[in-house]
Amino acid sequence: MLKQHLQFKLSQKLSPQQIQLMKLIQLPTQAFEQRLKQELEENPALEGGKAESDSDAFEDAYDDVYDDTNDSESIAADDINIDEYLSDDDIPDYRTRANNYSSDDEEKNVPYAAGVSFHQYLLNQLNTVYLSDDEWAIAEFLVGSVDESGYIRRPLADIRDDLAFTQNIYVEEDTIEKVLKVVQELDPPGVCARSLDECLIIQLKRKETTGSIELATEILEKSFEQFTKKHYDKLIQKHAISEDQLKEAIAEIEKLNPKPGGSYSGNNRIVEHVVPDFSIRIVDGELELSLNGRNAPELHVSKEYSNMLKGYKNAKEKTKSQKDTVLFIKQKLDAAKWFIDAIKQRQQTLFVTMNTIMEYQREYFLTGDERKLRPMILKDIADKIQMDVSTVSRVANSKYVDTPYGTKLIKDFFSESMKNDQGEDVSTKEIKKILETVIGQEDKKKPLTDDKLAKLLKEKGYPIARRTVAKYREQLDIPVARLRKQI
C-alpha cells in the first residue's frame, strides 16, 4: 500500500562557485598557474597585469548595464560595433605580454631533456650484437619483458609459449636461456636478470677479479639465503673464512645496484619539480611568512569589454542584437569578476591557514628540532581560523613550505598525540624521532629488538607498547633487528 507523507530536513549544498573555490584552494602553485592560464585563454573578459582603466567607472557601467539588460524597454539602434571587440583576429593583451615575475621568484618554466626510453636504449645496444634472425627476435622479446627495475620476472616457459603464439617462433627453453645470457651482457650491468641474486652475480662477474670479488660471488651463488638473513656466523663457518674476509666481501656486494633499470639516466620518467607554495624565514629572531608570488597574480577585466559596456550605457537607443551581445558580455564579466574574487579569497585562505600552522609549531620553525613539533590535527587549525576541517586539509595535503631546514610537505607537520609518563601530550613525530635516534646509536653487532626498544623508550618517559614500536619502526622504513645486524 502506497503512502504519502511530508518530511522536513535541513541540508547544506555547495554552490558551483563554492566547489570551484575549494578546487582552487587545493591546487599547488604549478597546477594553479595552469588553471590560471586556462581561465585567461577561455575568458577574453579576463586579463593579467595591472588595469589601465578606472575601476570605479567600470563598476558604474557594469551596474547600469545589469539594470538595462533586465528592463523591458524597446531597442531600436546599433551604435556599438560589436565586431570590433569580438573579432577572431584580435589577440588579447595577455597573449603577447611577458610574464611579470620578479627576479627572486622561482623559474616559471622547467625544461626537461628529451631522451630515449629504457627499452629503446637496450634495443639500440642489441643492434651491435651479431644474432641470427630468430635469435634477434627472441632477444627483442626478452628486452620487451624487462620491467622498470631492469628485471625479467616471467618464467622462461611462459616466454617460450608467448613466442610461439605471438611471434610464430618455436624454440626450446635452452635456446631462450642461451639468448638471455647474451642480453644480460647489455648495459647497465645486471639488467635482464631474473632474480636479485642473479642480478648481483652478473655485476660481480663484470668486475676485475680479486679475492673479495670471488668470495662475494661464491656467497651469493651458494649461500644467498644465509646472506640475506645476515647469518654471519654460519657464513664464516660454511666458507671457512675470517670475519675480516667476510666484511670485505659484504662491502663489495653493498656497492652493487639491486635495481639496474633505475640507474638509467636517459629514461623518460617525468622528474617532479617541487615549487614551495610558502616561505618561512627567521628575521631578527622572529618568524616571517610569505606566499609564493606566483600565487598572487594581478588580474583585471579587459579594457575593451569595459569600453563596450560604457558604449552600451551611453547609447540612447539599443537594438535587440546589442542587448543580446551585452548579455553575452555580462556572462563573461560575471565569470571574470568571480574568478578575480576567488583568487583573492584563495590567497587569503592559504596565508591565514599557513600562518596559523606556523604559530602553532613556532618552536619547531625557530629551532628545526623535530622533537619540538607539537601534536596537531586538522581540527586544531580549523578551530583557530574558524574554517571547515576540509579547507585546512586542502591547504595541507598538496602544498610545500620552504623553511631554513629544507622544503617540507605541510601535512607532515600534523600528527596525533600520546601521553608521556608526566601525563603531557606529545607528538607521535617526537616519539618517532627519538626511536630513530636510539636505533641509530645502537650496537649494530647486537641490534635492539622491538621489546628492548619499547623498554628504552619507557625509560626515556614514553610508555608505548612493543607493537606500537613495531608500527613506528615500519613507518620509518627501518628493518627488524635481525636485518640491521652488521659485523
Secondary structure, 3 states (H helix, E strand, C coil): CCCCCCCCCCCCCCCHHHHHHHHHHHCCHHHHHHHHHHHHHHCCCEEECCCCCCHHHHHHHHHHHHHHCCCCCCCCCCCCCCHHHHCCCCCCHHHHCCCCCCCCCCCCCCCCCCCCCHHHHHHHHHCCCCCCHHHHHHHHHHHHCECCCCEECCCHHHHHHHHHHHCCCCCCHHHHHHHHHHHCCCCCCCCCECCHHHHHHHHHHHCCCCHHHHHHHHHHHHCHHHHHCCCHHHHHHHHCCCHHHHHHHHHHHHCCCCCHHHHCCCCCCCCCCCCCCEEEEEECCEEEEEECHHHCCCEEECHHHHHHHHHHHHCCCCCHHHHHHHHHHHHHHHHHHHHHHHHHHHHHHHHHHHHHHHHHCHHHHHHCCHHHCCCECHHHHHHHHCCCHHHHHHHHHCCEEEECCEEEEHHHHCECEEECCCCCEEEHHHHHHHHHHHHHCCCCCCCCCHHHHHHHHHHCCCCCCHHHHHHHHHHCCCCCHHHHCCC
